[in-house]
Amino acid sequence: MVNLYTPCLSINEKGYLAISGCDAVELARQYGTPLYVMSEDEIRRVCRSYVESFQNFYGGNGRPIYASKAFSCKEMCRIVTSEGLDVEVVSGGELYTALEAGVSGKHIHFQGNNKSCSELAFAVDSAVGNIVVDNLQELRRLDRIAGEKGAVQPVSLRVKPGIDAHTHEFIRTGQVDSKFGLDLASGEAFQAAKLAVQAEHLRLIGLHCHIGSQIMEKEPFVHAAEVMLGLLRQIKEELGLELDHLNLGGGFGIHYKETDDFIPYNEYMEAVSAKIHEKCAAFGLKLPQIYIEPGRSIAGEAGITLYTVGAIKEIPGVRNYVSIDGGMFENPRYALYQADYTCLLANKASQPADYIATIAGKCCESGDLIQEHTPVQRPEEGDILAVLSTGAYNYSMSSNYNRNLRPPCVMVREGQSRVVIKGETYQDLIRNDM
Ligand SMILES: *Cc1c(COP(=O)(O)O)cnc(C)c1O
């Protein structure tokens, strides 16, 4: 039997998969497939554990920010902000979504390595509380845009701390080769701080770094915190400005397979906060407001995707293709980077997973797969296939490839379900066609 590693998942009395008390087979029948299902209970549980760890380790000095690129829609913005999180956006579209959800500009952080002039102007007009400046050109451009509007825009600086964090290794050097941020080692980041301090229409509030994603270890985070405090000290000593805002980014790993082994958030937080307290004391700095920016770890395990099994092609000695009514248009992650997933048949969840399947989508690409050679229960046409941990970077990376329709998203909470994103229609597809 498959190990359901996420607290919101269970197997009910019928032997079917359930999410937050809702029968997955019933959800598939009621809303159709493919279907994104998100557990509001799980999203809120993770948000609370982050907020709580800020209480425990920083005395409430700072807060978590939800990186909305993982899963952006109005209801998600409302849920995370109701738990006390800020929202990070990386485009005008994500900014618009957060604003339309009622998030106030002062709780929005705007990231991105090449924000357009119109996106920057939109952010200044929306009184975004923190624009994270990526490069020197952007610094000058934003100063000019804010000036034209008679505004003084709060900014922080995206810094490349020189840490390359991978899932199972981390290298302290390198990472100069990144399109994101200002280089620390060459002095570019300090140079930007100096320019920001001098800029008439900018107010430098802090520093930011983000070292990677799906990171399973705490050492890279600890090292990044140490390096960033060094820059904070240099800015204090040489520019006479003590910054009160340090954002250490996101990237905390989640389960895609039951064997994925990552460190509980509390351990990251404990190790990083110990280093921060130690270095602040050593450097004579007051404890800044600390921010972290998780996306995947808030939305990822809260989501599952449900499909109906169609054609099954067993090619002896080669593989068994099990085709579903979704594919790379609603989950491109396997096609993009061979992402791991756990699959099971929701209507056979209590049976042994003794069949090895390649889960194929319906797009006209051989690479349109969701998973290869993965154990599932013995499949038949009409079964409901569930793919776990699809809450992050699935809906947000979806497309209309082959003019397929983006599926609806249903939010479930304590046995109740509701649509939070409607499924697309054929009319939606031709909406902008002339
Ligand atoms: C993507 C991203 C995040 C979130 O990363 P996760 O791995 O989803 O936690 C946070 N900050 C920045 C700048 C990012 O680009």
The ligand as an SDF file (V2000), in Angstrom:
LIG
                    3D

 15 15  0  0  0  0  0  0  0  0999 V2000
   10.8510   30.8010   -6.5700 C   0  0  0  0  0  0  0  0  0  0  0  0
   11.2730   31.7360   -5.5370 C   0  0  0  0  0  0  0  0  0  0  0  0
   10.8860   31.5340   -4.2190 C   0  0  0  0  0  0  0  0  0  0  0  0
   10.1140   30.3240   -3.7650 C   0  0  0  0  0  0  0  0  0  0  0  0
   10.8500   29.1490   -3.9140 O   0  0  0  0  0  0  0  0  0  0  0  0
   10.2320   27.7620   -3.3830 P   0  0  0  0  0  0  0  0  0  0  0  0
   11.2610   26.7620   -3.7950 O   0  0  0  0  0  0  0  0  0  0  0  0
    8.9410   27.5690   -4.0780 O   0  0  0  0  0  0  0  0  0  0  0  0
   10.0870   27.8780   -1.9070 O   0  0  0  0  0  0  0  0  0  0  0  0
   11.2400   32.4840   -3.2940 C   0  0  0  0  0  0  0  0  0  0  0  0
   11.9380   33.5760   -3.6430 N   0  0  0  0  0  0  0  0  0  0  0  0
   12.3300   33.8040   -4.9220 C   0  0  0  0  0  0  0  0  0  0  0  0
   13.0880   35.0160   -5.2410 C   0  0  0  0  0  0  0  0  0  0  0  0
   12.0200   32.8860   -5.8940 C   0  0  0  0  0  0  0  0  0  0  0  0
   12.4290   33.1120   -7.1470 O   0  0  0  0  0  0  0  0  0  0  0  0
  1  2  1  0
  2  3  1  0
  2 14  2  0
  3  4  1  0
  3 10  2  0
  4  5  1  0
  5  6  1  0
  6  7  2  0
  6  8  1  0
  6  9  1  0
 10 11  1  0
 11 12  2  0
 12 13  1  0
 12 14  1  0
 14 15  1  0
M  END
$$$$
